[in-house]
């Protein structure tokens, strides 16, 4: 695969995946096209050596794996969720001549970049059909239907000096001046557009706003990729293409978990049982299971903070990753990252073998660092783990920035990985 094809596919994946549900759906379709067989957690599994499988949980997390004779797996861990604005259960607010949505921030998002952006809505809806059965469907409005207008500088003379955002009162998106807007009718209309016309009653929904601006190449020589949800769909895409590139006789596994941005503590998050349950069904004999765990390695792939050219003092001078200068190996003495000497050296050796460069990141000692699924997975499974990332600006913004070289570099390293 050429880098240009890789990056064009990445842009399409980013645009088609506004929520973890859509990301998981798209990953599932690509895995099926690559010869992976779908499994159902509620059914008995009959695994055959040499075949490839995948399974989902909550429609928002996915695990794909080969099932070879060898047990020394290379596992790739990433997450499907990104910080966003979620609709509250009773979202409609009608006041001051407009209709607004009540929203709740999900994860540690930067709030200011959400102002003055064209926003749409996507997620999962549960309803009662004509036969009295509960059904779940994904929707994506796609059209720009809302915006969070900034307060004019004439009304806030401190806007460029000391701007704060109140999460309850300041970030309600405006969607209409017509107060006859009915939310249930709007959702039923979206379902009808997907040929679903037997909705008797709407129940719960999990819907998120997203910016409609498409992912794009930016820079005089297309140095950058600008998009929402680079953290962490960038790693999901790399892991997905790696899985689709391997044969069934190579021990490889991908786990893309939901809810990392809020601590991973859910049935479909990395702190839940999804991965452990799957591995124990692959190896029901305890000795075989432990042999696999202790001979395998987890590579937790998440984004990394590239040194910001306008704020260089936010980095340790000796550990300041640059965009388009290679994959970042993340290290933290207090185990906020799970990298250790053994896993770091194995990764470096493979990268050196295929001629790919890498960098190292340690946060400033007087600043906190972000968390990943790496330590959570290492703790839960007892598996040797490495934390790596792709250098990024504006992490947790509504539009993040990464390089056009680094993701493809990680893909080449992972496809050659045999620790």
C-alpha positions in Angstrom: 0.0 0.0 0.0 1.2 3.5 -0.9 1.2 6.3 1.6 -1.2 8.4 -0.6 -3.8 5.6 -0.7 -3.4 5.0 3.0 -4.1 8.7 3.8 -7.0 9.1 1.4 -8.6 6.1 3.1 -8.0 7.6 6.5 -9.8 10.8 5.5 -12.8 8.8 4.3 -12.8 6.7 7.5 -12.7 9.9 9.7 -15.6 11.5 7.8 -17.7 8.3 8.0 -17.2 7.8 11.7 -18.8 10.7 13.7 -19.5 8.5 16.7 -18.0 5.3 18.3 -21.0 3.4 16.9 -20.3 4.5 13.4 -16.6 3.8 13.8 -17.3 0.3 15.0 -19.8 -0.3 12.2 -17.3 0.8 9.6 -14.5 -1.2 11.1 -16.8 -4.3 11.1 -17.6 -3.9 7.4 -13.9 -3.6 6.5 -13.0 -6.6 8.6 -15.8 -8.7 6.9 -14.4 -7.6 3.5 -11.0 -8.8 4.6 -12.3 -12.3 5.4 -12.9 -12.0 9.1 -15.9 -13.9 10.4 -18.3 -12.2 12.8 -18.9 -13.8 16.2 -21.7 -13.2 18.6 -20.9 -13.1 22.3 -24.3 -14.6 23.2 -23.6 -17.7 21.1 -21.3 -20.7 21.4 -18.0 -20.2 19.6 -16.5 -22.9 17.3 -13.1 -21.5 16.4 -11.0 -23.1 13.7 -7.2 -22.8 13.4 -6.1 -20.5 10.7 -9.3 -18.5 10.4 -9.9 -14.8 11.3 -12.7 -13.5 13.5 -14.1 -10.4 15.0 -16.7 -9.5 17.7 -18.4 -6.3 18.9 -19.8 -5.2 22.2 -22.3 -2.4 22.7 -22.0 -1.6 19.0 -19.1 0.7 20.1 -16.2 -1.6 20.7 -14.6 -4.2 18.5 -12.0 -7.0 18.8 -10.5 -8.7 15.7 -8.1 -11.6 15.9 -6.4 -14.4 14.0 -6.5 -17.9 15.4 -3.2 -19.6 14.5 -1.2 -22.4 16.1 1.2 -19.9 17.6 0.2 -18.1 20.7 2.7 -15.2 20.9 0.3 -12.4 19.8 1.0 -8.9 18.9 -2.0 -7.0 20.2 -2.9 -3.5 19.2 -5.1 -1.4 21.6 -6.9 1.8 20.7 -10.2 3.5 21.5 -13.2 4.5 19.4 -14.5 7.5 21.4 -13.5 11.1 21.3 -14.4 14.2 23.4 -17.7 15.7 22.2 -21.0 17.3 23.2 -23.7 14.7 24.0 -27.4 15.5 24.0 -29.2 15.3 27.3 -32.2 12.9 27.6 -34.7 15.9 27.3 -32.6 18.1 25.0 -35.0 20.7 23.6 -34.9 24.2 25.1 -37.2 26.9 23.8 -36.4 30.4 25.0 -35.3 33.9 23.8 -36.8 33.4 20.4 -34.8 30.2 19.4 -34.8 26.4 19.9 -31.6 25.1 21.5 -30.2 21.7 22.5 -29.2 21.0 26.1 -25.8 19.2 25.9 -23.3 17.6 28.3 -19.6 17.6 27.6 -18.2 14.1 27.2 -14.5 13.7 28.1 -12.0 16.5 28.6 -12.8 18.5 25.5 -11.5 21.9 24.6 -14.7 24.0 24.6 -13.7 27.2 22.8 -13.2 25.5 19.4 -16.8 24.3 19.4 -18.1 27.9 19.0 -19.1 29.0 15.5 -18.8 25.6 13.9 -21.5 24.0 11.7 -22.7 21.0 13.7 -24.7 17.9 12.9 -26.0 15.0 15.0 -25.3 11.3 15.0 -25.6 8.2 17.3 -27.8 5.3 18.3 -31.6 5.3 18.8 -33.7 2.6 20.4 -37.4 2.3 19.5 -40.4 -0.1 19.7 -41.4 -1.5 16.3 -44.8 -2.5 15.0 -44.4 -6.0 16.4 -43.7 -4.8 19.9 -39.9 -5.6 19.7 -37.1 -3.2 20.7 -34.8 -2.2 17.9 -31.6 -0.3 17.8 -30.5 1.8 14.8 -27.7 4.2 14.0 -28.5 7.6 12.6 -26.4 10.4 11.0 -28.2 13.6 10.1 -25.1 14.7 8.1 -26.7 18.1 7.4 -25.5 21.1 9.5 -28.4 21.7 11.8 -27.0 23.7 14.7 -24.3 26.1 15.8 -23.0 27.6 19.1 -22.7 31.3 18.4 -19.9 33.3 20.2 -20.7 36.3 22.2 -19.7 39.4 20.3 -16.6 41.1 21.6 -18.6 44.3 22.1 -20.5 42.5 24.8 -17.4 40.9 26.3 -14.4 43.2 26.4 -12.3 40.4 28.1 -13.0 37.9 25.4 -9.4 37.9 24.2 -7.9 38.1 27.6 -9.8 36.0 30.1 -12.5 34.0 28.4 -14.1 31.2 30.4 -16.9 28.9 29.3 -19.8 27.7 31.5 -20.6 24.1 30.6 -24.3 24.5 31.6 -25.2 27.9 30.1 -22.7 28.9 27.4 -22.6 25.9 25.0 -26.2 25.2 24.0 -26.4 24.9 20.2 -29.0 26.9 18.4 -31.0 25.1 15.8 -34.2 27.0 14.9 -36.2 30.1 15.3 -39.4 28.1 14.9 -40.7 27.0 18.3 -42.9 24.2 16.7 -39.8 21.9 16.5 -40.6 18.4 17.9 -37.6 16.3 18.8 -39.4 12.9 18.4 -40.7 13.8 15.0 -37.2 14.9 14.0 -35.7 11.5 15.0 -38.5 9.5 13.4 -37.9 11.5 10.2 -34.2 10.5 10.4 -35.2 6.8 10.8 -37.6 7.1 7.8 -34.7 8.3 5.7 -33.1 4.9 6.5 -36.3 3.1 5.4 -37.5 2.5 8.9 -41.2 3.3 9.1 -42.6 1.1 11.8 -41.6 3.2 14.8 -44.3 2.9 17.5 -42.5 4.6 20.3 -39.0 6.1 20.8 -37.2 5.1 23.9 -33.6 6.0 24.8 -31.0 7.5 22.5 -27.3 8.3 22.7 -26.6 11.2 20.3 -23.6 13.4 19.9 -23.0 16.6 18.0 -20.1 16.8 15.6 -18.6 19.4 13.3 -19.5 18.9 9.6 -16.2 20.2 8.2 -14.6 17.3 6.3 -11.2 15.9 7.1 -8.6 17.5 4.9 -4.9 17.8 3.9 -3.4 21.1 5.1 -0.1 22.7 4.3 1.9 23.9 1.3 3.0 20.3 0.7 0.0 18.6 2.4 2.2 18.2 5.6 -0.8 17.9 7.9 -4.2 16.1 8.3 -6.8 18.3 9.9 -9.9 16.5 11.3 -12.2 15.9 14.2 -11.6 12.7 16.2 -8.0 12.1 15.3 -7.8 11.1 18.9 -8.2 8.2 18.6 -9.7 7.2 15.2 -6.2 7.7 13.8 -4.9 4.7 15.7 -8.1 2.7 15.1 -7.5 3.1 11.3 -3.8 2.1 11.6 -4.8 -1.0 13.7 -7.6 -1.9 11.4 -5.5 -1.8 8.2 -2.8 -3.8 10.0 -5.3 -6.5 10.9 -6.7 -6.5 7.3 -3.1 -7.0 6.0 -2.2 -10.1 8.0 -2.7 -13.8 7.2 -4.6 -16.1 9.5 -1.4 -17.9 10.6 0.2 -14.8 12.1 -0.9 -14.2 15.8 -2.4 -10.7 15.8 -5.2 -9.0 17.7 -6.9 -5.6 17.6 -9.0 -4.2 20.4 -10.7 -0.9 19.9 -12.5 0.1 23.1 -15.1 2.7 23.9 -15.1 5.2 26.9 -11.4 5.8 27.2 -11.9 9.5 27.3 -14.0 9.1 30.5 -11.8 6.5 32.3 -12.6 3.2 30.5 -14.9 2.0 33.3 -17.7 0.3 31.4 -18.6 -3.1 30.0 -17.2 -2.0 26.6 -14.3 0.0 28.0 -10.7 -1.2 28.5 -11.3 -1.6 32.3 -14.3 -3.9 31.5 -14.1 -7.6 30.7 -14.5 -7.5 26.9 -10.9 -8.4 26.0 -10.4 -10.8 28.9 -13.6 -12.6 28.0 -12.6 -12.9 24.4 -9.1 -14.2 25.2 -10.4 -16.8 27.6 -12.9 -18.1 25.0 -10.0 -18.4 22.5 -8.0 -20.3 25.2 -10.3 -22.0 27.7 -7.5 -24.0 29.1 -5.9 -21.9 31.8 -2.3 -23.0 31.1 -2.8 -22.3 27.4 -4.3 -18.9 28.3 -1.4 -17.9 30.6 1.1 -19.1 28.0 -0.5 -16.8 25.5 -0.6 -13.9 27.9 3.0 -14.2 29.0 4.3 -14.7 25.4 2.3 -11.8 23.9 2.7 -8.1 23.9 0.1 -5.2 23.8 0.9 -2.1 21.9 -1.4 0.7 23.2 -1.7 3.2 20.4 -3.0 6.6 21.2 -2.1 10.2 20.2 0.9 12.0 21.6 1.4 15.7 22.3 3.7 17.1 19.6 5.7 20.1 20.7 3.6 23.2 19.9 5.6 25.7 17.9 3.9 28.6 19.7 4.1 27.1 23.2 7.5 25.2 23.3 7.9 25.7 27.0 5.1 23.2 27.6 7.4 20.3 26.8 10.6 18.8 28.2 13.3 20.0 25.9 14.9 16.5 25.6 11.5 14.7 25.0 9.7 16.9 22.5 8.1 15.0 19.6 7.8 16.6 16.2 5.0 16.0 13.7 6.2 13.9 10.7 9.3 12.7 12.6 8.0 9.3 13.5 6.0 7.3 16.1 6.3 8.5 19.7 7.2 6.0 22.5 5.6 7.3 25.6 7.3 6.9 29.0 6.1 7.8 32.5 7.9 6.9 35.8 4.6 6.7 37.6 3.1 4.2 35.2 0.6 6.5 33.6 2.1 4.9 30.5 2.8 1.1 30.6 6.1 1.2 28.6 9.1 -0.6 30.1 12.6 -1.4 29.0 11.6 -4.7 27.4 8.6 -3.5 25.4 10.4 -0.3 24.3 13.4 -2.2 23.0 11.3 -4.7 21.1 9.5 -1.9 19.3 12.7 0.0 18.6 14.2 -3.2 17.1 11.3 -3.7 14.7 11.3 0.0 13.7 15.1 -0.1 13.0 14.7 -3.3 11.0 12.1 -1.7 8.6 13.9 1.7 8.5 11.3 3.7 10.4 12.3 6.5 12.8 10.8 7.0 16.3 10.8 9.5 19.1 10.4 9.5 22.8 8.0 11.5 25.0 8.2 12.2 28.7 5.9 15.0 30.0 7.4 17.8 32.0 8.0 16.8 35.6 5.9 19.7 36.9 2.9 18.8 34.6 0.4 16.0 34.5 0.2 13.6 31.6 -2.8 12.0 29.8 -4.0 8.5 30.5 -4.3 5.6 28.0 -5.7 2.1 27.9 -2.1 0.8 28.3 -1.8 0.6 32.1 -5.4 -0.5 32.4 -4.9 -3.5 30.1 -1.5 -4.4 31.6 -3.0 -4.4 35.1 -6.1 -6.4 34.1 -4.4 -9.0 32.0 -0.8 -9.1 33.2 0.5 -8.6 29.6 3.7 -6.8 28.7 2.6 -3.5 27.3 4.0 -0.5 25.4 2.4 2.9 25.0 3.0 4.6 21.6 1.3 7.6 20.0 1.1 9.7 16.8 2.2 13.3 17.3 -0.7 15.7 17.3 -1.5 19.4 17.8 -4.7 20.6 19.5 -5.6 17.3 21.1 -9.3 17.2 22.3 -10.2 20.2 20.1 -13.1 19.9 17.7 -10.5 19.9 14.9 -7.1 18.3 15.6 -3.9 18.3 13.5 -1.6 15.4 12.8 1.1 14.6 10.1 0.7 12.8 6.8 3.8 10.7 7.5 3.5 9.3 11.0 0.4 7.0 10.8 1.7 5.3 7.7 5.0 4.8 9.5 3.3 3.1 12.4 1.4 0.9 10.0 4.6 -0.3 8.4 6.1 -1.1 11.8 3.1 -3.0 13.0 2.8 -5.1 9.9 6.4 -6.3 10.4 6.0 -6.8 14.1 7.0 -10.2 15.4 8.3 -9.7 18.9 
